[in-house]
Amino acid sequence: MISKKLISIFQEEFKIDAVLRKKLLNNKVDIRLNTFQNWDSMKHVKLLIKIEKRFKIKINSKNENFFHSFKTSVKYLSKNFD
């Protein structure tokens, strides 16, 4: 499942607790670049690199806008790589 693979990356990078993890997986909340704790541009680059490795994809100027939130990332990956 795409969302479970992705949540493990987010947990590693942002130290997400069990409550937030469950809410993200159940589509109850979303977290976004520059609005979530410590998700700044440097953390974003690290996150993108990990996503590329885990999903064996290339993130570039054509698709990078889909990776600014957890929900849009899941949606993009599910549509294109499931």
PDB file with one MODEL, atoms N, CA, C and O in Angstrom:
MODEL        1
ATOM      1  N   MET A   1       0.846  -1.188   0.000  1.00  0.00           N
ATOM      2  CA  MET A   1       0.000   0.000   0.000  1.00  0.00           C
ATOM      3  C   MET A   1       0.891   1.251   0.000  1.00  0.00           C
ATOM      4  O   MET A   1       1.791   1.386   0.828  1.00  0.00           O
ATOM      5  N   ILE A   2       0.630   2.130  -0.913  1.00  0.00           N
ATOM      6  CA  ILE A   2       1.431   3.341  -1.104  1.00  0.00           C
ATOM      7  C   ILE A   2       1.488   4.186   0.166  1.00  0.00           C
ATOM      8  O   ILE A   2       2.569   4.607   0.577  1.00  0.00           O
ATOM      9  N   SER A   3       0.354   4.436   0.783  1.00  0.00           N
ATOM     10  CA  SER A   3       0.330   5.333   1.940  1.00  0.00           C
ATOM     11  C   SER A   3       1.154   4.792   3.103  1.00  0.00           C
ATOM     12  O   SER A   3       1.760   5.571   3.839  1.00  0.00           O
ATOM     13  N   LYS A   4       1.188   3.482   3.282  1.00  0.00           N
ATOM     14  CA  LYS A   4       1.982   2.913   4.374  1.00  0.00           C
ATOM     15  C   LYS A   4       3.476   3.014   4.104  1.00  0.00           C
ATOM     16  O   LYS A   4       4.262   3.244   5.023  1.00  0.00           O
ATOM     17  N   LYS A   5       3.867   2.844   2.849  1.00  0.00           N
ATOM     18  CA  LYS A   5       5.277   3.031   2.492  1.00  0.00           C
ATOM     19  C   LYS A   5       5.681   4.487   2.710  1.00  0.00           C
ATOM     20  O   LYS A   5       6.748   4.781   3.249  1.00  0.00           O
ATOM     21  N   LEU A   6       4.803   5.386   2.279  1.00  0.00           N
ATOM     22  CA  LEU A   6       5.093   6.809   2.375  1.00  0.00           C
ATOM     23  C   LEU A   6       5.102   7.278   3.827  1.00  0.00           C
ATOM     24  O   LEU A   6       5.949   8.085   4.210  1.00  0.00           O
ATOM     25  N   ILE A   7       4.179   6.785   4.631  1.00  0.00           N
ATOM     26  CA  ILE A   7       4.111   7.225   6.027  1.00  0.00           C
ATOM     27  C   ILE A   7       5.383   6.839   6.771  1.00  0.00           C
ATOM     28  O   ILE A   7       5.804   7.554   7.681  1.00  0.00           O
ATOM     29  N   SER A   8       5.996   5.734   6.405  1.00  0.00           N
ATOM     30  CA  SER A   8       7.235   5.338   7.079  1.00  0.00           C
ATOM     31  C   SER A   8       8.345   6.355   6.821  1.00  0.00           C
ATOM     32  O   SER A   8       9.169   6.605   7.701  1.00  0.00           O
ATOM     33  N   ILE A   9       8.374   6.933   5.641  1.00  0.00           N
ATOM     34  CA  ILE A   9       9.358   7.979   5.331  1.00  0.00           C
ATOM     35  C   ILE A   9       9.053   9.227   6.148  1.00  0.00           C
ATOM     36  O   ILE A   9       9.958   9.834   6.719  1.00  0.00           O
ATOM     37  N   PHE A  10       7.792   9.609   6.203  1.00  0.00           N
ATOM     38  CA  PHE A  10       7.391  10.785   6.974  1.00  0.00           C
ATOM     39  C   PHE A  10       7.669  10.591   8.468  1.00  0.00           C
ATOM     40  O   PHE A  10       8.096  11.522   9.152  1.00  0.00           O
ATOM     41  N   GLN A  11       7.428   9.393   8.961  1.00  0.00           N
ATOM     42  CA  GLN A  11       7.702   9.113  10.374  1.00  0.00           C
ATOM     43  C   GLN A  11       9.196   9.266  10.671  1.00  0.00           C
ATOM     44  O   GLN A  11       9.587   9.836  11.690  1.00  0.00           O
ATOM     45  N   GLU A  12       9.998   8.758   9.781  1.00  0.00           N
ATOM     46  CA  GLU A  12      11.444   8.836   9.948  1.00  0.00           C
ATOM     47  C   GLU A  12      11.935  10.284   9.945  1.00  0.00           C
ATOM     48  O   GLU A  12      12.772  10.670  10.762  1.00  0.00           O
ATOM     49  N   GLU A  13      11.412  11.065   9.030  1.00  0.00           N
ATOM     50  CA  GLU A  13      11.867  12.448   8.892  1.00  0.00           C
ATOM     51  C   GLU A  13      11.287  13.397   9.938  1.00  0.00           C
ATOM     52  O   GLU A  13      11.984  14.287  10.426  1.00  0.00           O
ATOM     53  N   PHE A  14      10.012  13.207  10.283  1.00  0.00           N
ATOM     54  CA  PHE A  14       9.327  14.175  11.129  1.00  0.00           C
ATOM     55  C   PHE A  14       8.943  13.657  12.508  1.00  0.00           C
ATOM     56  O   PHE A  14       8.305  14.371  13.282  1.00  0.00           O
ATOM     57  N   LYS A  15       9.323  12.425  12.821  1.00  0.00           N
ATOM     58  CA  LYS A  15       9.019  11.843  14.144  1.00  0.00           C
ATOM     59  C   LYS A  15       7.522  11.918  14.449  1.00  0.00           C
ATOM     60  O   LYS A  15       7.120  12.360  15.526  1.00  0.00           O
ATOM     61  N   ILE A  16       6.718  11.491  13.507  1.00  0.00           N
ATOM     62  CA  ILE A  16       5.256  11.504  13.631  1.00  0.00           C
ATOM     63  C   ILE A  16       4.833  10.481  14.685  1.00  0.00           C
ATOM     64  O   ILE A  16       5.307   9.345  14.692  1.00  0.00           O
ATOM     65  N   ASP A  17       3.937  10.902  15.567  1.00  0.00           N
ATOM     66  CA  ASP A  17       3.452   9.986  16.604  1.00  0.00           C
ATOM     67  C   ASP A  17       2.324   9.104  16.057  1.00  0.00           C
ATOM     68  O   ASP A  17       1.849   9.305  14.940  1.00  0.00           O
ATOM     69  N   ALA A  18       1.911   8.134  16.858  1.00  0.00           N
ATOM     70  CA  ALA A  18       0.911   7.147  16.437  1.00  0.00           C
ATOM     71  C   ALA A  18      -0.443   7.779  16.109  1.00  0.00           C
ATOM     72  O   ALA A  18      -1.125   7.347  15.180  1.00  0.00           O
ATOM     73  N   VAL A  19      -0.824   8.788  16.863  1.00  0.00           N
ATOM     74  CA  VAL A  19      -2.119   9.448  16.641  1.00  0.00           C
ATOM     75  C   VAL A  19      -2.135  10.145  15.281  1.00  0.00           C
ATOM     76  O   VAL A  19      -3.073   9.971  14.503  1.00  0.00           O
ATOM     77  N   LEU A  20      -1.113  10.920  15.000  1.00  0.00           N
ATOM     78  CA  LEU A  20      -1.045  11.620  13.715  1.00  0.00           C
ATOM     79  C   LEU A  20      -0.903  10.619  12.574  1.00  0.00           C
ATOM     80  O   LEU A  20      -1.499  10.803  11.513  1.00  0.00           O
ATOM     81  N   ARG A  21      -0.133   9.581  12.779  1.00  0.00           N
ATOM     82  CA  ARG A  21       0.036   8.542  11.756  1.00  0.00           C
ATOM     83  C   ARG A  21      -1.323   7.970  11.370  1.00  0.00           C
ATOM     84  O   ARG A  21      -1.633   7.839  10.186  1.00  0.00           O
ATOM     85  N   LYS A  22      -2.127   7.632  12.364  1.00  0.00           N
ATOM     86  CA  LYS A  22      -3.448   7.056  12.109  1.00  0.00           C
ATOM     87  C   LYS A  22      -4.346   8.045  11.363  1.00  0.00           C
ATOM     88  O   LYS A  22      -5.062   7.667  10.436  1.00  0.00           O
ATOM     89  N   LYS A  23      -4.300   9.310  11.774  1.00  0.00           N
ATOM     90  CA  LYS A  23      -5.114  10.336  11.108  1.00  0.00           C
ATOM     91  C   LYS A  23      -4.697  10.525   9.649  1.00  0.00           C
ATOM     92  O   LYS A  23      -5.541  10.690   8.768  1.00  0.00           O
ATOM     93  N   LEU A  24      -3.386  10.498   9.407  1.00  0.00           N
ATOM     94  CA  LEU A  24      -2.898  10.627   8.029  1.00  0.00           C
ATOM     95  C   LEU A  24      -3.337   9.440   7.182  1.00  0.00           C
ATOM     96  O   LEU A  24      -3.802   9.617   6.056  1.00  0.00           O
ATOM     97  N   LEU A  25      -3.191   8.242   7.714  1.00  0.00           N
ATOM     98  CA  LEU A  25      -3.561   7.046   6.968  1.00  0.00           C
ATOM     99  C   LEU A  25      -5.059   6.950   6.721  1.00  0.00           C
ATOM    100  O   LEU A  25      -5.489   6.378   5.719  1.00  0.00           O
ATOM    101  N   ASN A  26      -5.853   7.506   7.626  1.00  0.00           N
ATOM    102  CA  ASN A  26      -7.313   7.501   7.463  1.00  0.00           C
ATOM    103  C   ASN A  26      -7.824   8.730   6.722  1.00  0.00           C
ATOM    104  O   ASN A  26      -9.032   8.935   6.600  1.00  0.00           O
ATOM    105  N   ASN A  27      -6.904   9.536   6.232  1.00  0.00           N
ATOM    106  CA  ASN A  27      -7.244  10.724   5.439  1.00  0.00           C
ATOM    107  C   ASN A  27      -8.048  11.752   6.236  1.00  0.00           C
ATOM    108  O   ASN A  27      -8.886  12.458   5.674  1.00  0.00           O
ATOM    109  N   LYS A  28      -7.796  11.835   7.533  1.00  0.00           N
ATOM    110  CA  LYS A  28      -8.502  12.784   8.408  1.00  0.00           C
ATOM    111  C   LYS A  28      -7.798  14.143   8.472  1.00  0.00           C
ATOM    112  O   LYS A  28      -8.445  15.172   8.665  1.00  0.00           O
ATOM    113  N   VAL A  29      -6.480  14.140   8.311  1.00  0.00           N
ATOM    114  CA  VAL A  29      -5.689  15.366   8.330  1.00  0.00           C
ATOM    115  C   VAL A  29      -4.646  15.302   7.219  1.00  0.00           C
ATOM    116  O   VAL A  29      -4.441  14.263   6.592  1.00  0.00           O
ATOM    117  N   ASP A  30      -4.006  16.422   6.996  1.00  0.00           N
ATOM    118  CA  ASP A  30      -2.918  16.493   6.028  1.00  0.00           C
ATOM    119  C   ASP A  30      -1.790  17.310   6.645  1.00  0.00           C
ATOM    120  O   ASP A  30      -2.027  18.160   7.504  1.00  0.00           O
ATOM    121  N   ILE A  31      -0.583  17.053   6.211  1.00  0.00           N
ATOM    122  CA  ILE A  31       0.553  17.887   6.603  1.00  0.00           C
ATOM    123  C   ILE A  31       1.196  18.420   5.339  1.00  0.00           C
ATOM    124  O   ILE A  31       1.227  17.749   4.307  1.00  0.00           O
ATOM    125  N   ARG A  32       1.718  19.654   5.438  1.00  0.00           N
ATOM    126  CA  ARG A  32       2.221  20.340   4.245  1.00  0.00           C
ATOM    127  C   ARG A  32       3.581  20.991   4.489  1.00  0.00           C
ATOM    128  O   ARG A  32       3.950  21.328   5.614  1.00  0.00           O
ATOM    129  N   LEU A  33       4.296  21.149   3.403  1.00  0.00           N
ATOM    130  CA  LEU A  33       5.567  21.861   3.402  1.00  0.00           C
ATOM    131  C   LEU A  33       5.371  23.269   3.960  1.00  0.00           C
ATOM    132  O   LEU A  33       4.400  23.942   3.615  1.00  0.00           O
ATOM    133  N   ASN A  34       6.259  23.703   4.795  1.00  0.00           N
ATOM    134  CA  ASN A  34       6.298  25.037   5.414  1.00  0.00           C
ATOM    135  C   ASN A  34       5.170  25.316   6.406  1.00  0.00           C
ATOM    136  O   ASN A  34       5.099  26.418   6.950  1.00  0.00           O
ATOM    137  N   THR A  35       4.294  24.354   6.653  1.00  0.00           N
ATOM    138  CA  THR A  35       3.266  24.559   7.676  1.00  0.00           C
ATOM    139  C   THR A  35       3.353  23.521   8.782  1.00  0.00           C
ATOM    140  O   THR A  35       2.851  23.748   9.883  1.00  0.00           O
ATOM    141  N   PHE A  36       3.976  22.395   8.507  1.00  0.00           N
ATOM    142  CA  PHE A  36       4.131  21.344   9.504  1.00  0.00           C
ATOM    143  C   PHE A  36       5.491  21.488  10.181  1.00  0.00           C
ATOM    144  O   PHE A  36       6.458  21.939   9.567  1.00  0.00           O
ATOM    145  N   GLN A  37       5.550  21.102  11.442  1.00  0.00           N
ATOM    146  CA  GLN A  37       6.766  21.208  12.254  1.00  0.00           C
ATOM    147  C   GLN A  37       8.028  20.775  11.496  1.00  0.00           C
ATOM    148  O   GLN A  37       8.123  19.636  11.039  1.00  0.00           O
ATOM    149  N   ASN A  38       8.950  21.651  11.374  1.00  0.00           N
ATOM    150  CA  ASN A  38      10.271  21.376  10.779  1.00  0.00           C
ATOM    151  C   ASN A  38      10.262  20.950   9.315  1.00  0.00           C
ATOM    152  O   ASN A  38      11.301  20.541   8.797  1.00  0.00           O
ATOM    153  N   TRP A  39       9.128  21.031   8.639  1.00  0.00           N
ATOM    154  CA  TRP A  39       9.121  20.687   7.213  1.00  0.00           C
ATOM    155  C   TRP A  39       9.481  21.941   6.430  1.00  0.00           C
ATOM    156  O   TRP A  39       8.625  22.646   5.894  1.00  0.00           O
ATOM    157  N   ASP A  40      10.772  22.183   6.390  1.00  0.00           N
ATOM    158  CA  ASP A  40      11.291  23.336   5.663  1.00  0.00           C
ATOM    159  C   ASP A  40      11.940  22.845   4.372  1.00  0.00           C
ATOM    160  O   ASP A  40      11.849  21.663   4.042  1.00  0.00           O
ATOM    161  N   SER A  41      12.589  23.738   3.649  1.00  0.00           N
ATOM    162  CA  SER A  41      13.147  23.382   2.344  1.00  0.00           C
ATOM    163  C   SER A  41      14.249  22.321   2.440  1.00  0.00           C
ATOM    164  O   SER A  41      14.357  21.460   1.567  1.00  0.00           O
ATOM    165  N   MET A  42      15.051  22.379   3.477  1.00  0.00           N
ATOM    166  CA  MET A  42      16.115  21.380   3.626  1.00  0.00           C
ATOM    167  C   MET A  42      15.537  19.997   3.927  1.00  0.00           C
ATOM    168  O   MET A  42      15.979  18.999   3.359  1.00  0.00           O
ATOM    169  N   LYS A  43      14.573  19.941   4.800  1.00  0.00           N
ATOM    170  CA  LYS A  43      13.911  18.677   5.125  1.00  0.00           C
ATOM    171  C   LYS A  43      13.179  18.146   3.892  1.00  0.00           C
ATOM    172  O   LYS A  43      13.106  16.937   3.673  1.00  0.00           O
ATOM    173  N   HIS A  44      12.642  19.061   3.098  1.00  0.00           N
ATOM    174  CA  HIS A  44      11.909  18.678   1.891  1.00  0.00           C
ATOM    175  C   HIS A  44      12.827  17.964   0.900  1.00  0.00           C
ATOM    176  O   HIS A  44      12.440  16.959   0.304  1.00  0.00           O
ATOM    177  N   VAL A  45      14.017  18.474   0.729  1.00  0.00           N
ATOM    178  CA  VAL A  45      14.983  17.840  -0.178  1.00  0.00           C
ATOM    179  C   VAL A  45      15.301  16.415   0.297  1.00  0.00           C
ATOM    180  O   VAL A  45      15.334  15.480  -0.502  1.00  0.00           O
ATOM    181  N   LYS A  46      15.532  16.263   1.593  1.00  0.00           N
ATOM    182  CA  LYS A  46      15.805  14.930   2.142  1.00  0.00           C
ATOM    183  C   LYS A  46      14.617  13.997   1.926  1.00  0.00           C
ATOM    184  O   LYS A  46      14.788  12.826   1.583  1.00  0.00           O
ATOM    185  N   LEU A  47      13.424  14.522   2.127  1.00  0.00           N
ATOM    186  CA  LEU A  47      12.209  13.751   1.937  1.00  0.00           C
ATOM    187  C   LEU A  47      12.073  13.288   0.480  1.00  0.00           C
ATOM    188  O   LEU A  47      11.758  12.126   0.222  1.00  0.00           O
ATOM    189  N   LEU A  48      12.309  14.188  -0.454  1.00  0.00           N
ATOM    190  CA  LEU A  48      12.205  13.854  -1.878  1.00  0.00           C
ATOM    191  C   LEU A  48      13.210  12.773  -2.273  1.00  0.00           C
ATOM    192  O   LEU A  48      12.885  11.872  -3.046  1.00  0.00           O
ATOM    193  N   ILE A  49      14.399  12.862  -1.755  1.00  0.00           N
ATOM    194  CA  ILE A  49      15.431  11.861  -2.052  1.00  0.00           C
ATOM    195  C   ILE A  49      14.998  10.483  -1.544  1.00  0.00           C
ATOM    196  O   ILE A  49      15.159   9.478  -2.236  1.00  0.00           O
ATOM    197  N   LYS A  50      14.455  10.449  -0.341  1.00  0.00           N
ATOM    198  CA  LYS A  50      13.997   9.173   0.219  1.00  0.00           C
ATOM    199  C   LYS A  50      12.816   8.611  -0.570  1.00  0.00           C
ATOM    200  O   LYS A  50      12.734   7.402  -0.787  1.00  0.00           O
ATOM    201  N   ILE A  51      11.911   9.471  -0.995  1.00  0.00           N
ATOM    202  CA  ILE A  51      10.772   9.021  -1.800  1.00  0.00           C
ATOM    203  C   ILE A  51      11.266   8.459  -3.127  1.00  0.00           C
ATOM    204  O   ILE A  51      10.792   7.414  -3.573  1.00  0.00           O
ATOM    205  N   GLU A  52      12.205   9.137  -3.752  1.00  0.00           N
ATOM    206  CA  GLU A  52      12.762   8.645  -5.013  1.00  0.00           C
ATOM    207  C   GLU A  52      13.361   7.249  -4.844  1.00  0.00           C
ATOM    208  O   GLU A  52      13.130   6.364  -5.668  1.00  0.00           O
ATOM    209  N   LYS A  53      14.116   7.062  -3.792  1.00  0.00           N
ATOM    210  CA  LYS A  53      14.750   5.760  -3.555  1.00  0.00           C
ATOM    211  C   LYS A  53      13.726   4.679  -3.246  1.00  0.00           C
ATOM    212  O   LYS A  53      13.781   3.589  -3.816  1.00  0.00           O
ATOM    213  N   ARG A  54      12.796   4.974  -2.351  1.00  0.00           N
ATOM    214  CA  ARG A  54      11.821   3.967  -1.918  1.00  0.00           C
ATOM    215  C   ARG A  54      10.902   3.533  -3.056  1.00  0.00           C
ATOM    216  O   ARG A  54      10.585   2.351  -3.187  1.00  0.00           O
ATOM    217  N   PHE A  55      10.471   4.503  -3.888  1.00  0.00           N
ATOM    218  CA  PHE A  55       9.507   4.201  -4.944  1.00  0.00           C
ATOM    219  C   PHE A  55      10.164   4.040  -6.320  1.00  0.00           C
ATOM    220  O   PHE A  55       9.492   3.784  -7.318  1.00  0.00           O
ATOM    221  N   LYS A  56      11.482   4.194  -6.347  1.00  0.00           N
ATOM    222  CA  LYS A  56      12.241   4.056  -7.600  1.00  0.00           C
ATOM    223  C   LYS A  56      11.659   4.937  -8.712  1.00  0.00           C
ATOM    224  O   LYS A  56      11.349   4.482  -9.813  1.00  0.00           O
ATOM    225  N   ILE A  57      11.527   6.230  -8.362  1.00  0.00           N
ATOM    226  CA  ILE A  57      11.007   7.210  -9.312  1.00  0.00           C
ATOM    227  C   ILE A  57      11.972   8.387  -9.392  1.00  0.00           C
ATOM    228  O   ILE A  57      12.905   8.504  -8.598  1.00  0.00           O
ATOM    229  N   LYS A  58      11.729   9.239 -10.352  1.00  0.00           N
ATOM    230  CA  LYS A  58      12.478  10.480 -10.470  1.00  0.00           C
ATOM    231  C   LYS A  58      11.517  11.631 -10.213  1.00  0.00           C
ATOM    232  O   LYS A  58      10.481  11.745 -10.869  1.00  0.00           O
ATOM    233  N   ILE A  59      11.860  12.477  -9.263  1.00  0.00           N
ATOM    234  CA  ILE A  59      11.059  13.671  -8.995  1.00  0.00           C
ATOM    235  C   ILE A  59      11.775  14.835  -9.669  1.00  0.00           C
ATOM    236  O   ILE A  59      12.948  15.103  -9.411  1.00  0.00           O
ATOM    237  N   ASN A  60      11.031  15.523 -10.546  1.00  0.00           N
ATOM    238  CA  ASN A  60      11.615  16.626 -11.309  1.00  0.00           C
ATOM    239  C   ASN A  60      10.623  17.777 -11.379  1.00  0.00           C
ATOM    240  O   ASN A  60       9.611  17.776 -10.680  1.00  0.00           O
ATOM    241  N   SER A  61      10.911  18.743 -12.210  1.00  0.00           N
ATOM    242  CA  SER A  61      10.063  19.938 -12.292  1.00  0.00           C
ATOM    243  C   SER A  61       8.645  19.626 -12.778  1.00  0.00           C
ATOM    244  O   SER A  61       7.729  20.414 -12.542  1.00  0.00           O
ATOM    245  N   LYS A  62       8.455  18.504 -13.444  1.00  0.00           N
ATOM    246  CA  LYS A  62       7.125  18.153 -13.947  1.00  0.00           C
ATOM    247  C   LYS A  62       6.222  17.564 -12.867  1.00  0.00           C
ATOM    248  O   LYS A  62       5.000  17.685 -12.950  1.00  0.00           O
ATOM    249  N   ASN A  63       6.805  16.934 -11.866  1.00  0.00           N
ATOM    250  CA  ASN A  63       5.964  16.282 -10.857  1.00  0.00           C
ATOM    251  C   ASN A  63       6.235  16.731  -9.421  1.00  0.00           C
ATOM    252  O   ASN A  63       5.563  16.261  -8.503  1.00  0.00           O
ATOM    253  N   GLU A  64       7.172  17.602  -9.208  1.00  0.00           N
ATOM    254  CA  GLU A  64       7.553  17.980  -7.840  1.00  0.00           C
ATOM    255  C   GLU A  64       6.441  18.684  -7.058  1.00  0.00           C
ATOM    256  O   GLU A  64       6.446  18.652  -5.827  1.00  0.00           O
ATOM    257  N   ASN A  65       5.509  19.304  -7.735  1.00  0.00           N
ATOM    258  CA  ASN A  65       4.402  19.977  -7.043  1.00  0.00           C
ATOM    259  C   ASN A  65       3.467  19.003  -6.329  1.00  0.00           C
ATOM    260  O   ASN A  65       2.708  19.403  -5.446  1.00  0.00           O
ATOM    261  N   PHE A  66       3.521  17.749  -6.703  1.00  0.00           N
ATOM    262  CA  PHE A  66       2.682  16.734  -6.065  1.00  0.00           C
ATOM    263  C   PHE A  66       3.235  16.277  -4.718  1.00  0.00           C
ATOM    264  O   PHE A  66       2.595  15.492  -4.020  1.00  0.00           O
ATOM    265  N   PHE A  67       4.405  16.756  -4.354  1.00  0.00           N
ATOM    266  CA  PHE A  67       5.063  16.298  -3.137  1.00  0.00           C
ATOM    267  C   PHE A  67       5.165  17.381  -2.071  1.00  0.00           C
ATOM    268  O   PHE A  67       6.085  17.366  -1.253  1.00  0.00           O
ATOM    269  N   HIS A  68       4.227  18.316  -2.076  1.00  0.00           N
ATOM    270  CA  HIS A  68       4.207  19.390  -1.077  1.00  0.00           C
ATOM    271  C   HIS A  68       3.287  19.096   0.092  1.00  0.00           C
ATOM    272  O   HIS A  68       3.211  19.880   1.038  1.00  0.00           O
ATOM    273  N   SER A  69       2.587  17.971   0.033  1.00  0.00           N
ATOM    274  CA  SER A  69       1.762  17.544   1.161  1.00  0.00           C
ATOM    275  C   SER A  69       1.682  16.025   1.159  1.00  0.00           C
ATOM    276  O   SER A  69       1.962  15.375   0.151  1.00  0.00           O
ATOM    277  N   PHE A  70       1.302  15.480   2.287  1.00  0.00           N
ATOM    278  CA  PHE A  70       1.187  14.028   2.377  1.00  0.00           C
ATOM    279  C   PHE A  70       0.091  13.517   1.453  1.00  0.00           C
ATOM    280  O   PHE A  70       0.301  12.557   0.712  1.00  0.00           O
ATOM    281  N   LYS A  71      -1.078  14.153   1.492  1.00  0.00           N
ATOM    282  CA  LYS A  71      -2.218  13.706   0.683  1.00  0.00           C
ATOM    283  C   LYS A  71      -1.925  13.732  -0.813  1.00  0.00           C
ATOM    284  O   LYS A  71      -2.214  12.767  -1.521  1.00  0.00           O
ATOM    285  N   THR A  72      -1.358  14.821  -1.288  1.00  0.00           N
ATOM    286  CA  THR A  72      -1.093  14.908  -2.728  1.00  0.00           C
ATOM    287  C   THR A  72       0.000  13.923  -3.139  1.00  0.00           C
ATOM    288  O   THR A  72      -0.009  13.420  -4.262  1.00  0.00           O
ATOM    289  N   SER A  73       0.925  13.651  -2.249  1.00  0.00           N
ATOM    290  CA  SER A  73       1.970  12.662  -2.534  1.00  0.00           C
ATOM    291  C   SER A  73       1.360  11.275  -2.695  1.00  0.00           C
ATOM    292  O   SER A  73       1.676  10.552  -3.640  1.00  0.00           O
ATOM    293  N   VAL A  74       0.490  10.916  -1.769  1.00  0.00           N
ATOM    294  CA  VAL A  74      -0.177   9.607  -1.832  1.00  0.00           C
ATOM    295  C   VAL A  74      -1.000   9.507  -3.110  1.00  0.00           C
ATOM    296  O   VAL A  74      -0.959   8.495  -3.809  1.00  0.00           O
ATOM    297  N   LYS A  75      -1.735  10.550  -3.402  1.00  0.00           N
ATOM    298  CA  LYS A  75      -2.595  10.559  -4.596  1.00  0.00           C
ATOM    299  C   LYS A  75      -1.755  10.381  -5.865  1.00  0.00           C
ATOM    300  O   LYS A  75      -2.091   9.567  -6.725  1.00  0.00           O
ATOM    301  N   TYR A  76      -0.677  11.133  -5.976  1.00  0.00           N
ATOM    302  CA  TYR A  76       0.184  11.036  -7.162  1.00  0.00           C
ATOM    303  C   TYR A  76       0.814   9.658  -7.270  1.00  0.00           C
ATOM    304  O   TYR A  76       0.789   9.048  -8.339  1.00  0.00           O
ATOM    305  N   LEU A  77       1.373   9.164  -6.187  1.00  0.00           N
ATOM    306  CA  LEU A  77       2.045   7.859  -6.220  1.00  0.00           C
ATOM    307  C   LEU A  77       1.040   6.741  -6.506  1.00  0.00           C
ATOM    308  O   LEU A  77       1.348   5.815  -7.257  1.00  0.00           O
ATOM    309  N   SER A  78      -0.139   6.814  -5.927  1.00  0.00           N
ATOM    310  CA  SER A  78      -1.162   5.789  -6.150  1.00  0.00           C
ATOM    311  C   SER A  78      -1.617   5.762  -7.605  1.00  0.00           C
ATOM    312  O   SER A  78      -1.831   4.699  -8.188  1.00  0.00           O
ATOM    313  N   LYS A  79      -1.754   6.930  -8.164  1.00  0.00           N
ATOM    314  CA  LYS A  79      -2.218   7.036  -9.554  1.00  0.00           C
ATOM    315  C   LYS A  79      -1.158   6.561 -10.550  1.00  0.00           C
ATOM    316  O   LYS A  79      -1.477   5.954 -11.572  1.00  0.00           O
ATOM    317  N   ASN A  80       0.097   6.844 -10.237  1.00  0.00           N
ATOM    318  CA  ASN A  80       1.155   6.592 -11.219  1.00  0.00           C
ATOM    319  C   ASN A  80       2.036   5.373 -10.945  1.00  0.00           C
ATOM    320  O   ASN A  80       2.716   4.894 -11.853  1.00  0.00           O
ATOM    321  N   PHE A  81       2.037   4.871  -9.731  1.00  0.00           N
ATOM    322  CA  PHE A  81       2.987   3.806  -9.409  1.00  0.00           C
ATOM    323  C   PHE A  81       2.393   2.652  -8.622  1.00  0.00           C
ATOM    324  O   PHE A  81       3.140   1.862  -8.045  1.00  0.00           O
ATOM    325  N   ASP A  82       1.108   2.533  -8.580  1.00  0.00           N
ATOM    326  CA  ASP A  82       0.480   1.465  -7.816  1.00  0.00           C
ATOM    327  C   ASP A  82       0.385   0.196  -8.638  1.00  0.00           C
ATOM    328  O   ASP A  82      -0.121  -0.817  -8.154  1.00  0.00           O
TER     329      ASP A  82
ENDMDL
END
